[in-house]
């Protein structure tokens, strides 16, 4: 057990030295931004509700699809845990800053950066679960393409299906926890209906799938470049031993 733990720690360190920094940065920033934007409901009707996180969440899932294809689902899940940990840290720093007294009235600013604890809890649970489902469903679908696993058809199929499933679960869990469990208690009765949560999840998954379709050619191009340049060769050799 001790040797296995040591190898896991070594592989994790090697992984974070292997994944291109731009990809890690974009992924982490998208997760943090998604959590902040989710505080705002940008549209709500009797049967539909949408929060601001929908505008950036597609980038998180595109990054996960790219990393899963090249480094594997376990590596992508580790990066997801890292990103959500950074998000928690950022939220704590924002909250601490919002508590610092000042002569100038920063009430509006403090209310924004101070955040809401149950939104952080909801987004953390939803994202970690959906990331795990997205990464391993992406990997499982990719294994069905035995003749040409590195082809464009294989990449878009595994990316489109896993993204839709993962995004739907992320949106559904977040909206149910935030707007039907916590909000009625802490936001003076404000809430979404379960129908609104489901339609929001479906609409969000659909819109984010469209974004995935638009940007997937760039994702496939990145995969080809990484493979050509032997990106992460040391890590891939380590985990395959």
CORJO-V617596 format. One record per residue. N is the residue number from 1. RES is the residue in three letters. SS is DSSP state (H for helix, E for strand, C for the rest). NEAR is the number of other ideal C-beta (glycine too) atoms within 10 Angstrom. Layout:
N,RES,SS,NEAR + N,RES,SS,NEAR
This chain:
1,UNK,C,5 + 2,UNK,H,6 + 3,UNK,H,7 + 4,UNK,H,8 + 5,UNK,H,9 + 6,UNK,H,10 + 7,UNK,H,13 + 8,UNK,H,12 + 9,UNK,H,10 + 10,UNK,H,11 + 11,UNK,H,17 + 12,UNK,H,17 + 13,UNK,H,11 + 14,UNK,H,17 + 15,UNK,H,24 + 16,UNK,H,14 + 17,UNK,H,11 + 18,UNK,H,19 + 19,UNK,C,23 + 20,UNK,C,17 + 21,UNK,H,9 + 22,UNK,H,9 + 23,UNK,H,18 + 24,UNK,H,16 + 25,UNK,H,11 + 26,UNK,H,15 + 27,UNK,H,25 + 28,UNK,H,21 + 29,UNK,H,16 + 30,UNK,H,20 + 31,UNK,H,28 + 32,UNK,H,20 + 33,UNK,H,18 + 34,UNK,H,25 + 35,UNK,H,25 + 36,UNK,H,20 + 37,UNK,H,16 + 38,UNK,C,24 + 39,UNK,C,17 + 40,UNK,C,11 + 41,UNK,E,17 + 42,UNK,E,12 + 43,UNK,E,12 + 44,UNK,E,15 + 45,UNK,C,9 + 46,UNK,C,9 + 47,UNK,C,11 + 48,UNK,C,15 + 49,UNK,E,22 + 50,UNK,E,21 + 51,UNK,E,25 + 52,UNK,H,17 + 53,UNK,H,26 + 54,UNK,H,22 + 55,UNK,H,16 + 56,UNK,C,20 + 57,UNK,H,31 + 58,UNK,H,23 + 59,UNK,H,20 + 60,UNK,H,29 + 61,UNK,H,28 + 62,UNK,H,25 + 63,UNK,H,25 + 64,UNK,H,26 + 65,UNK,H,28 + 66,UNK,H,24 + 67,UNK,H,29 + 68,UNK,H,26 + 69,UNK,H,25 + 70,UNK,H,21 + 71,UNK,H,21 + 72,UNK,C,20 + 73,UNK,H,22 + 74,UNK,H,17 + 75,UNK,H,24 + 76,UNK,H,27 + 77,UNK,H,19 + 78,UNK,H,20 + 79,UNK,H,26 + 80,UNK,H,24 + 81,UNK,H,14 + 82,UNK,H,17 + 83,UNK,H,24 + 84,UNK,H,21 + 85,UNK,H,13 + 86,UNK,H,15 + 87,UNK,H,22 + 88,UNK,H,16 + 89,UNK,H,11 + 90,UNK,H,18 + 91,UNK,H,22 + 92,UNK,H,12 + 93,UNK,H,11 + 94,UNK,H,16 + 95,UNK,H,16 + 96,UNK,H,11 + 97,UNK,H,13 + 98,UNK,H,16 + 99,UNK,H,8 + 100,UNK,C,8 + 101,UNK,C,5 + 102,UNK,C,8 + 103,UNK,C,5 + 104,UNK,C,6 + 105,UNK,C,8 + 106,UNK,C,15 + 107,UNK,H,9 + 108,UNK,H,7 + 109,UNK,H,13 + 110,UNK,H,16 + 111,UNK,H,12 + 112,UNK,H,14 + 113,UNK,H,16 + 114,UNK,C,15 + 115,UNK,C,18 + 116,UNK,C,18 + 117,UNK,H,12 + 118,UNK,H,16 + 119,UNK,H,23 + 120,UNK,H,21 + 121,UNK,H,15 + 122,UNK,H,23 + 123,UNK,H,26 + 124,UNK,H,19 + 125,UNK,H,15 + 126,UNK,H,21 + 127,UNK,H,27 + 128,UNK,H,17 + 129,UNK,H,15 + 130,UNK,H,25 + 131,UNK,H,26 + 132,UNK,H,17 + 133,UNK,H,16 + 134,UNK,H,30 + 135,UNK,H,26 + 136,UNK,H,18 + 137,UNK,H,19 + 138,UNK,H,27 + 139,UNK,H,17 + 140,UNK,H,13 + 141,UNK,H,17 + 142,UNK,H,21 + 143,UNK,C,10 + 144,UNK,C,10 + 145,UNK,C,15 + 146,UNK,C,8 + 147,UNK,C,6 + 148,UNK,C,9 + 149,UNK,C,13 + 150,UNK,C,13 + 151,UNK,C,12 + 152,UNK,H,13 + 153,UNK,H,9 + 154,UNK,H,20 + 155,UNK,H,23 + 156,UNK,H,17 + 157,UNK,H,16 + 158,UNK,H,23 + 159,UNK,H,28 + 160,UNK,H,17 + 161,UNK,H,16 + 162,UNK,H,26 + 163,UNK,H,27 + 164,UNK,H,19 + 165,UNK,H,17 + 166,UNK,H,28 + 167,UNK,H,27 + 168,UNK,H,21 + 169,UNK,H,20 + 170,UNK,H,29 + 171,UNK,H,29 + 172,UNK,H,20 + 173,UNK,H,20 + 174,UNK,H,29 + 175,UNK,H,28 + 176,UNK,H,19 + 177,UNK,H,20 + 178,UNK,H,25 + 179,UNK,H,25 + 180,UNK,H,15 + 181,UNK,H,14 + 182,UNK,H,18 + 183,UNK,H,21 + 184,UNK,H,13 + 185,UNK,H,10 + 186,UNK,H,12 + 187,UNK,C,13 + 188,UNK,C,8 + 189,UNK,C,8 + 190,UNK,C,11 + 191,UNK,C,18 + 192,UNK,C,22 + 193,UNK,C,13 + 194,UNK,H,13 + 195,UNK,H,12 + 196,UNK,H,21 + 197,UNK,H,22 + 198,UNK,H,18 + 199,UNK,H,20 + 200,UNK,H,26 + 201,UNK,H,20 + 202,UNK,H,16 + 203,UNK,H,17 + 204,UNK,H,24 + 205,UNK,H,24 + 206,UNK,H,12 + 207,UNK,H,17 + 208,UNK,H,26 + 209,UNK,H,20 + 210,UNK,H,11 + 211,UNK,H,19 + 212,UNK,H,23 + 213,UNK,H,14 + 214,UNK,H,11 + 215,UNK,H,14 + 216,UNK,H,20 + 217,UNK,H,12 + 218,UNK,H,11 + 219,UNK,H,18 + 220,UNK,H,20 + 221,UNK,H,10 + 222,UNK,H,20 + 223,UNK,H,19 + 224,UNK,H,13 + 225,UNK,H,11 + 226,UNK,H,20 + 227,UNK,H,13 + 228,UNK,H,8 + 229,UNK,C,10 + 230,UNK,C,9 + 231,UNK,C,18 + 232,UNK,C,23 + 233,UNK,H,10 + 234,UNK,H,11 + 235,UNK,H,22 + 236,UNK,H,17 + 237,UNK,H,10 + 238,UNK,H,15 + 239,UNK,H,15 + 240,UNK,C,7 + 241,UNK,C,6
